């Protein structure tokens, strides 16, 4: 079996990288930072027109008709570019929320006590631990939900957050009667978030290597120093296993493999950003550098959809220490540890 990317998949990834380079270059990234992460609706529509949100909808429903492996490639590029917004929730809401597939609607998600990303700009909100199984909040219900929420300080300047309204009605927990697709979509959300983390980890490697080749100390590029070489090598050694895990989980869709992929991708994104910052030295801490943006976003994503603790519990269950995790699609609707919502 050949697990190399096909020519069509490479073309898809290359096309998305070119598109993001044109519509969300560094100048637009910094402009987004200056406006406190407020979404650019024209950019959202550009993504919709490119098929980013409708990628997995059937062609007869107006989508592209591709699968989860292709979606992972697009989200990897989005993570590499630090593309802001509730991309995962809107992608999963395509076909469920009017306008989501076309990029005309912004959809976010909330679960448990986690803050809600981009709530003030959302046209629909998926609510509850099993939000993807129920009806989203729209119209008057959405306006009441937003009015009751309060802004909270976000570590990521590109991701405005709101607290969950204290009086908001909680969605029922998953049971045997919960539709099978609810759990499946929760795990897909975790995998797409892992793909974003993978893209960020890859970008920080590129940034670190580029800086190490240009910055000189004692008459030599700092990349020639053994300590810096080791940091760069460690970054690569974290990223490639994460890439293999994310790509494999996209093929199988297995919850245990998705948990492993999320765990590895979170570690790669966070630790690579920290090592990249160290290679940049004092300059890496400055507001003008982009390194801190990758680190802050990586921290935020690591708490989204499936946390490290939740992933470890799933892996332990998969190893048989707490019983075998069901693998059939009929079992996806059952509760999973820490599998919650996020942007």
C-alpha positions as CSV (number, residue, x, y, z in Angstrom):
1,X,0.0,0.0,0.0
2,X,1.4,3.4,-1.0
3,X,1.0,6.1,1.7
4,X,2.8,8.8,-0.3
5,X,0.8,11.8,-1.3
6,X,-0.7,11.5,-4.8
7,X,-0.1,14.1,-7.5
8,X,-3.6,15.5,-7.0
9,X,-3.0,15.8,-3.2
10,X,0.3,17.5,-3.8
11,X,-1.4,19.9,-6.2
12,X,-4.2,20.6,-3.7
13,X,-1.7,21.4,-1.0
14,X,0.4,23.6,-3.3
15,X,-2.7,25.4,-4.5
16,X,-3.8,26.2,-0.9
17,X,-0.3,27.4,0.0
18,X,-0.3,29.7,-3.1
19,X,-3.8,31.0,-2.2
20,X,-2.9,31.8,1.4
21,X,0.3,33.4,0.2
22,X,-1.8,35.7,-2.0
23,X,-4.7,36.5,0.4
24,X,-3.1,36.2,3.8
25,X,0.6,37.2,3.6
26,X,2.6,38.5,6.5
27,X,1.3,42.1,6.0
28,X,-2.3,40.8,6.4
29,X,-1.3,38.6,9.3
30,X,0.1,41.7,11.1
31,X,-3.0,43.7,10.2
32,X,-5.2,41.0,11.7
33,X,-3.1,41.3,14.9
34,X,-3.5,45.0,15.0
35,X,-7.3,44.7,14.8
36,X,-7.3,42.2,17.7
37,X,-8.1,39.2,15.6
38,X,-11.4,40.5,14.1
39,X,-12.2,38.3,11.2
40,X,-11.9,39.5,7.6
41,X,-15.2,38.5,6.0
42,X,-13.8,38.9,2.5
43,X,-11.0,36.4,3.4
44,X,-13.6,34.0,4.8
45,X,-15.5,34.2,1.5
46,X,-12.3,33.6,-0.4
47,X,-11.8,30.4,1.5
48,X,-15.4,29.4,0.8
49,X,-15.0,30.1,-2.9
50,X,-11.8,27.9,-2.9
51,X,-13.7,25.0,-1.4
52,X,-12.0,25.1,2.0
53,X,-15.2,24.6,3.9
54,X,-17.1,22.5,1.4
55,X,-14.2,20.2,0.6
56,X,-15.8,17.1,2.0
57,X,-19.4,17.8,1.0
58,X,-20.7,15.5,-1.9
59,X,-20.6,17.2,-5.3
60,X,-24.4,16.9,-5.6
61,X,-24.6,19.0,-2.4
62,X,-22.3,21.7,-3.9
63,X,-19.1,20.4,-2.4
64,X,-15.8,19.1,-3.7
65,X,-16.4,15.5,-2.8
66,X,-13.0,14.8,-1.3
67,X,-12.1,13.1,2.0
68,X,-10.5,13.6,5.4
69,X,-6.9,13.1,4.1
70,X,-7.3,16.0,1.7
71,X,-8.9,18.2,4.5
72,X,-5.9,17.5,6.7
73,X,-3.6,18.8,4.0
74,X,-5.6,22.1,3.8
75,X,-5.7,22.5,7.5
76,X,-1.9,21.9,7.7
77,X,-1.5,24.8,5.3
78,X,-3.9,27.0,7.4
79,X,-1.8,26.2,10.5
80,X,1.4,27.0,8.7
81,X,0.0,30.5,7.7
82,X,-1.5,31.1,11.2
83,X,-4.8,31.6,9.5
84,X,-7.3,33.0,12.2
85,X,-10.9,32.1,12.8
86,X,-13.0,29.1,13.8
87,X,-11.9,27.1,10.7
88,X,-12.6,23.7,12.2
89,X,-16.2,24.5,13.4
90,X,-17.1,26.1,10.1
91,X,-15.7,23.3,8.1
92,X,-17.6,20.7,10.1
93,X,-20.8,22.8,9.9
94,X,-20.8,22.9,6.1
95,X,-24.1,21.3,5.0
96,X,-25.5,21.8,8.5
97,X,-25.5,25.6,8.8
98,X,-26.7,27.7,5.9
99,X,-23.8,29.6,4.3
100,X,-21.0,27.8,6.1
101,X,-19.9,25.8,3.0
102,X,-19.7,29.0,0.9
103,X,-17.9,31.0,3.6
104,X,-20.9,33.4,4.0
105,X,-21.4,32.2,7.6
106,X,-18.9,32.0,10.5
107,X,-19.6,29.1,12.8
108,X,-17.9,28.6,16.2
109,X,-18.4,26.0,18.9
110,X,-18.5,25.8,22.7
111,X,-18.3,22.9,25.1
112,X,-18.2,22.7,28.8
113,X,-16.5,25.7,30.5
114,X,-14.1,26.4,27.7
115,X,-14.1,30.0,26.3
116,X,-15.6,30.5,22.9
117,X,-13.5,31.7,20.0
118,X,-14.8,34.5,17.8
119,X,-18.2,34.5,19.4
120,X,-19.0,38.1,18.7
121,X,-18.6,37.5,14.9
122,X,-20.3,34.2,14.7
123,X,-23.5,33.6,12.6
124,X,-24.1,30.3,14.4
125,X,-22.8,28.5,17.5
126,X,-22.5,24.8,18.1
127,X,-23.3,24.3,21.8
128,X,-22.5,21.4,24.2
129,X,-20.0,18.6,24.5
130,X,-21.9,16.9,21.7
131,X,-22.7,20.1,19.9
132,X,-22.2,18.6,16.5
133,X,-25.2,16.3,17.1
134,X,-27.7,19.0,17.8
135,X,-29.2,22.2,16.4
136,X,-26.9,25.2,16.3
137,X,-27.8,28.5,18.0
138,X,-28.9,31.1,15.4
139,X,-31.1,34.1,15.2
140,X,-32.6,35.3,18.5
141,X,-31.1,32.4,20.5
142,X,-27.7,33.3,19.3
143,X,-28.1,37.0,20.1
144,X,-29.2,36.2,23.6
145,X,-26.2,33.8,24.0
146,X,-23.8,36.5,22.8
147,X,-25.3,39.2,25.0
148,X,-24.9,37.0,28.1
149,X,-21.3,36.1,27.3
150,X,-18.4,38.2,28.5
151,X,-15.0,38.8,26.8
152,X,-12.0,37.2,28.5
153,X,-8.4,37.9,27.9
154,X,-6.9,35.6,25.2
155,X,-3.2,34.6,25.1
156,X,-3.5,34.7,21.3
157,X,-4.1,38.2,19.8
158,X,-5.6,36.5,16.8
159,X,-8.3,34.6,18.7
160,X,-10.7,36.7,20.7
161,X,-12.4,34.7,23.4
162,X,-15.7,34.9,25.4
163,X,-16.7,33.1,28.5
164,X,-19.6,30.7,28.3
165,X,-22.8,32.3,29.7
166,X,-23.3,30.8,33.2
167,X,-27.1,30.4,32.7
168,X,-26.8,28.8,29.2
169,X,-28.6,25.6,28.9
170,X,-26.3,22.6,28.8
171,X,-26.6,20.2,26.0
172,X,-27.3,16.6,27.1
173,X,-24.3,14.3,27.4
174,X,-23.8,11.6,24.8
175,X,-25.7,8.3,25.3
176,X,-26.4,5.2,23.4
177,X,-29.1,7.1,21.6
178,X,-26.7,9.9,20.4
179,X,-26.4,9.9,16.6
180,X,-23.2,8.0,15.5
181,X,-21.9,11.0,13.5
182,X,-21.7,13.2,16.6
183,X,-18.7,11.4,18.1
184,X,-17.1,11.0,14.6
185,X,-17.2,14.7,14.0
186,X,-15.7,15.4,17.4
187,X,-12.7,13.2,16.6
188,X,-12.5,14.7,13.1
189,X,-12.4,18.2,14.7
190,X,-9.5,17.0,16.9
191,X,-7.7,15.6,13.9
192,X,-8.1,18.8,11.9
193,X,-6.8,20.8,14.9
194,X,-3.8,18.4,15.0
195,X,-3.2,19.2,11.3
196,X,-3.1,22.9,12.1
197,X,-0.6,22.2,14.8
198,X,1.5,20.2,12.3
199,X,1.5,23.1,9.9
200,X,2.6,25.5,12.7
201,X,5.4,23.1,13.8
202,X,6.6,22.9,10.2
203,X,6.6,26.7,9.8
204,X,8.6,27.2,13.0
205,X,11.3,24.8,11.7
206,X,11.6,26.8,8.5
207,X,11.7,30.1,10.4
208,X,14.4,28.8,12.8
209,X,16.6,27.4,10.1
210,X,16.3,30.5,8.0
211,X,17.3,32.7,11.0
212,X,20.1,30.4,12.0
213,X,21.6,30.7,8.5
214,X,21.4,34.5,8.5
215,X,22.2,35.5,12.0
216,X,26.0,35.7,12.7
217,X,27.9,35.7,15.9
218,X,31.7,35.6,16.3
219,X,32.0,35.9,12.5
220,X,29.9,32.7,11.8
221,X,26.3,31.9,11.2
222,X,24.8,30.7,14.5
223,X,23.5,27.6,12.6
224,X,27.1,26.4,12.5
225,X,27.1,26.1,16.3
226,X,26.4,22.6,17.6
227,X,23.8,23.7,20.2
228,X,21.7,25.4,17.5
229,X,22.1,22.4,15.2
230,X,20.7,20.2,17.9
231,X,17.7,22.4,18.5
232,X,16.9,22.4,14.8
233,X,17.4,18.6,14.6
234,X,15.1,18.1,17.6
235,X,12.4,20.2,16.0
236,X,12.5,18.1,12.8
237,X,12.6,14.9,14.9
238,X,9.4,15.9,16.7
239,X,7.6,17.1,13.5
240,X,8.0,14.1,11.2
241,X,6.5,11.5,13.6
242,X,3.6,13.9,14.2
243,X,3.2,14.2,10.4
244,X,3.1,10.4,10.0
245,X,0.6,10.1,12.8
246,X,-1.7,12.8,11.5
247,X,-1.7,11.5,7.9
248,X,-2.3,7.9,9.1
249,X,-5.2,8.9,11.3
250,X,-6.7,10.8,8.4
251,X,-6.7,7.5,6.4
252,X,-8.1,5.3,9.2
253,X,-10.3,7.7,11.1
254,X,-9.7,5.6,14.2
255,X,-10.2,7.4,17.5
256,X,-7.1,6.0,19.1
257,X,-4.9,7.0,16.2
258,X,-6.5,10.4,16.2
259,X,-5.7,10.8,19.9
260,X,-2.1,9.8,19.2
261,X,-1.9,12.3,16.3
262,X,-3.3,15.1,18.5
263,X,-0.8,14.3,21.3
264,X,2.2,14.3,19.0
265,X,1.1,17.3,17.0
266,X,0.4,19.4,20.1
267,X,3.9,18.6,21.5
268,X,5.6,19.4,18.1
269,X,3.8,22.7,17.8
270,X,4.4,23.9,21.3
271,X,8.0,22.7,21.7
272,X,9.0,23.8,18.2
273,X,7.7,27.3,18.8
274,X,9.7,27.4,22.0
275,X,12.9,26.2,20.4
276,X,12.4,28.6,17.5
277,X,12.0,31.4,20.0
278,X,15.2,30.3,21.7
279,X,17.1,30.3,18.4
280,X,15.9,33.8,17.7
281,X,17.2,34.9,21.1
282,X,16.0,38.2,22.5
283,X,14.5,39.2,19.2
284,X,12.1,36.3,19.5
285,X,10.4,37.9,22.4
286,X,9.6,41.1,20.6
287,X,6.1,41.9,19.3
288,X,7.4,42.5,15.8
289,X,8.6,38.8,15.5
290,X,6.0,36.2,14.5
291,X,7.4,33.4,16.7
292,X,5.3,34.3,19.7
293,X,2.2,34.1,17.6
294,X,2.9,30.5,16.7
295,X,3.6,29.7,20.4
296,X,0.4,31.3,21.7
297,X,-1.8,29.7,19.0
298,X,-0.2,26.3,19.7
299,X,-1.0,26.6,23.4
300,X,-4.6,27.5,22.6
301,X,-5.1,24.6,20.1
302,X,-3.6,22.1,22.5
303,X,-6.7,22.8,24.8
304,X,-9.2,22.5,21.9
305,X,-11.3,19.5,21.0
306,X,-9.1,16.9,22.7
307,X,-6.6,17.8,25.4
308,X,-3.4,15.9,26.2
309,X,-5.1,14.3,29.2
310,X,-8.0,13.1,27.2
311,X,-5.8,11.8,24.4
312,X,-3.7,9.8,27.0
313,X,-6.9,8.3,28.4
314,X,-8.0,7.2,25.0
315,X,-4.6,5.7,24.2
316,X,-4.6,3.8,27.5
317,X,-8.1,2.4,26.7
318,X,-6.9,1.4,23.3
319,X,-4.0,-0.5,24.8
320,X,-6.4,-2.5,26.8
321,X,-5.6,-1.2,30.3
322,X,-9.2,0.1,30.6
323,X,-10.9,-2.1,28.1
324,X,-10.9,-2.0,24.3
325,X,-12.2,1.2,22.7
326,X,-15.0,0.4,20.2
327,X,-13.8,0.9,16.6
328,X,-17.1,0.6,14.7
329,X,-19.0,3.7,13.5
330,X,-21.9,2.8,15.7
331,X,-19.8,3.4,18.8
332,X,-18.8,7.0,17.8
333,X,-21.7,8.5,19.6
334,X,-20.5,7.4,23.1
335,X,-18.7,9.7,25.4
336,X,-14.9,10.1,25.1
337,X,-12.7,11.7,27.7
338,X,-12.0,15.4,27.2
339,X,-13.4,15.3,23.6
340,X,-14.9,18.8,23.7
341,X,-15.4,21.8,21.5
342,X,-13.2,24.5,20.2
343,X,-12.8,26.9,17.3
